[in-house]
């Protein structure tokens, strides 16, 4: 084997050993020290430093140096050395000089001579086609200290070092990000623990559905207004007293009436319902009280009325306020005496009926307007159950949507249950729902028919998709058009509405407003200070 071949093999072994050592080192600081020490040793240089580019386009920065006096990198020699390093990094090729004293690339020959700078070698650190830094070595005493073989060896060393440095950087970044993720996870876990504790406390403070005697699975809703209504219904179901159910059209008043019946002692007896506004006055009396044969044209046989049909159970009179004064007088007699007389009959019949009536407006308002008998109101309104409109319990919309979609899927013969996009669910939560739950059912039925397996905003009715409704806070601008007071008043109105709806519970109110509990507390403090 020739001496040159033996030298090449020895150099390859040294590079291989160095590559293994460098790529097993995960500490960037120790790795940089190893690189510059290996460069000085293998190339037999006097001094050296390693430069890295902190970001693309940024100038090179010295990260480690060997055998330089304190401050030497800032003097004239440092400026010359940095210039050579930048040239190597810019061209991606080695920069080598045999004698700096006569090399024009070094600029001022006088300063080079005064520093006795002779031999210089700078090689780029190349990694994936990019130059990430530079290795610089020099010798102040020996001219021609570095030749082409030294340049090739330095380049090979630079390529190995560039990969190792990049790996160490990535490892350091990964470790730093993992530490950040661990820190975020720890903070998130602490916040979740705090929220779970707060939620447990809130559930203990608020009247929840779990505290009710009945389950009322057919009535969907967990909003405070619904829980309060169910609490009244739960107590009323234990009695046989008359109940007035008050609520807008589409809120589910008949559902409430059925729940009263099915959770009471009469659940095994009939539940009979009639819409008073849908039956003409001449027929309503016969419908409710019955008739005997021959009492009027077409009465070819005796017929029981709904009071008799519901004997022992519950009779539900929907829209009772639409009855005439004459009918209201007859109802009063039945409520007082528990006796019904069929049309055309002289004999009365005793019945035991629990009466539940429904109206869209409170009976007191109807009495004041002259539309309802006050004495009948006092007979019927022993217990009043107010059914909240959907716009006052928008937090129940997702629960209602799930329930309605499940029911629609069953009607479609086991078809896959449609899914709503977030945008569609957000649009449902921004609608005022003048038709209440009935309007929501119709909107979802339409969306299922037109939207397929995924329901998006465009599948909803235009009135819902384009709605940007918010609870009213102010009717409109007055004479003063200053914006800040109006915004403050609007904010105060929303906060007051949320606090009132949740009974002063800040956690639930913050959720309704889309705030954190701490954010709501800041607003409450600011509002209090402004008053």
C-alpha positions, 0 to 999 in steps of 0.5 A: 500500500502506498503512503498516500493510500495509507494516509487517505485511509487514516483520514477516512477513519478519523472522519468516520470516528469524528462523524460518529462522535459528533452525531451522538452529541445532542448538546449544541454547545459541546458539539461546537467545541468538538468541531472547532477542536477537531478542525484545528487538530486535523488541519494543524492550524494555530487558531480558529473560530466557528460562525453560524448564520442565525437566520436566512439572510442574517450575517454570520455570528461567531459562536465558538473560538480557539486561541484568540486573545480577548477582544481579538475578534473585534480588532483588525484581524477579526475584521479581515477574518470575518470578511474571508468567512463571509466570502466562503459562506457566500460562494459555498467554496473554500477560501485559502491563502498561502501567504496573506502578506501578499494576497490582495483579498486581505485588503490593507497589507500594512495591517496584515503585516503588523498582525503577522497573519500568514496562512488562512483557510475558510470552508463553508458548512453546507447542509441540504444545499444551503450554507449555514455557517463557516469554519475559519482557521489560520496560522500567523507564523507559517506561510503555506500552512494549508494546501488543497488536501487541507481544504478538502479535509476541512470541507469534509469535516464541514459537511459532517459538522453541518449535519451534526449541528442541524441535528443538534439544533432540531433536537434542541428545538424539539426539546424546547417545544416539548417543554413548552407543550408540557408546560401548556399541558400542565397549565391546561390540566390545572385550568380544567381541574379548576373548571371541574371544581367550579362546575361541580360547585355550580351544579350543587348551587343551581337547581338541576334536573337530577333533583327532580322527582320525575325524569321528564325525558320528553322535555328537552332542555337544561337551561336555568329557565327550563329547570325552573319550569320543570321544578314547578311542573314536578311539584304540580304533578303530585296534585290534582289541582287545575293548572294553567300552562302559559307560553308562546305558540310552538313552545310545547305547552301540550308536552308540558300538560302530558308530562303533568298527567304522566308523572301524576297519580292519574297516569293510568287514566285517560289524557284527553286534549282538545284545541278550543280555537279549532272547534266552532262554538256550536260544536264545542259545547257538544264536544266538551259536554256531550249530547243526547239523541234528538237534541239538535239536527244530526244528533241521532244517538247519545254521545259522551263529551270529553269531560266524561271521556277523561273521567278519572284522568286529565282534560287538556284545553288548549287555547282556552282564552279563545272560548266565548263568554257563554262557554266560559260560564259553562266551564266555570260551572263544571269547574265549581261543581264537577258536574257536566250536563249533556246538551239537551239533557236535564240530568247532570253527571258527576265527573272527576277530571284534572283540568289543565288549560293552555294560553299564549298570554297570562290570564291576568292580562286577558281579564284586564283586556276583557277577554276572559272571566275573572272568576273562571281565571281564579278557578283555573289558575291555582298553579301556573306553569310558564314555558320559556320561549326558545330565544330565552334558552338558546343554550338548549338549541344543541340539545334540541337539535340532537333530539330532533335529528334522532327523531327525524332519522327514525322517521326516515327508516333507520337512515344515517343521522344527519350531521350539522356543520359548526356554521349551521349550528352557529346560525341556529343559535343566532335566530330569534325563533318566533315560532319556537321549538316548532319552527326549529323542528320545521327548519331541521326537517327542511334541512334533512330533506335538502341537505343530505348527510351533512347540513350546512348553512345554505340548507337552512331556511333563509330566515334562519341562515341570514339571522343575526338576532341578538337580545334587544338592549336598546330600541335605537339611537337617541338624540345623543349619538356619542358611541361610547356611552351607547356601547357601555349601555349595550354591554351592561344590558347583556351582562345584566340579562345574563346574570338575571337569567342564571340567577347571578351565577357568574360561571354560567353567565360567562358561558352565555356571554362567550367570556371566561369567568375572569373576563366577566368579573372584570366587566362587572367590576368596570360596570360597578365602578362606572355607576 
